[in-house]
Amino acid sequence: MHARHTSQGIGKRYHFRGLPPGTRITEDSVMEHYGCKRHAVRHAFAELENQGLLIHRPRRGVEVVDFTPDEVDALYDLRVVLETAAARRTPLPADPELVDKLTDIAKRHEDAIKRDDFRQVYELNQRFHELQYSCCKNPRLAELIARHARMAQPIRVVKYDDREHMATIVAQHMAIIDALRGGSYDAYEASVRNHLPASAEAYRVLYERRFAARRTAKLS
């Protein structure tokens, strides 16, 4: 298999592993797990680092990116700006064929949640939103949205095993579809805006708990 294809495969699989922020990943562990060459692993690491999912720390190696709460807020603030701008540039009501495709993806996403198939949960969520924004009449804007959505993956993954949270995500997807069927830009923008904050808020809670536990351990 071509080295680039091998590295892309590794990169995609690590994309869906659900590794928590701050997790250290070694080249040797990936080589052993996937039976691949070191150059393919390094290429995959580089791809994921370019996407903002991994970070190389001197003397510590490669880790899943660990945002601070302020960095999370900044990323989600930018996502709100980009995605609401795209909402205002989307012709409404949307093409019925597009709405049907989004509905199909949303239902498969819901099924993947029920199966705890987190790889499919990620893939279908990404596909849903890439299709959603593909009709905003500005391909550069759609590309920026997709890029920053991928960067938010380590933030979203902290709630993948929370059934109540994921049920909210499913309901929000359906609200987006309903808004696309209608002709109200205010309703569509509101559905987009409502879909964004939950993961960022959950990440902040997890981050503060984690560092509170570390401070307690140091004092004990």
Secondary structure, DSSP 8 states (H G I E B T S, - for coil): --HHHHHHHHHHHHHTS---TT-EE-HHHHHHHHT--HHHHHHHHHHHHHTTSEEEETTTEEEE----HHHHHHHHHHHHHHHHHHHHTS-SS--HHHHHHHHHHHHHHHHHHHTT-HHHHHHHHHHHHHHHHTTSS-HHHHHHHHHHHHHTHHHHGGGTT-HHHHHHHHHHHHHHHHHHHSS-HHHHHHHHHHHSHHHHHHHHHHHHHHHHHHHHHHH-
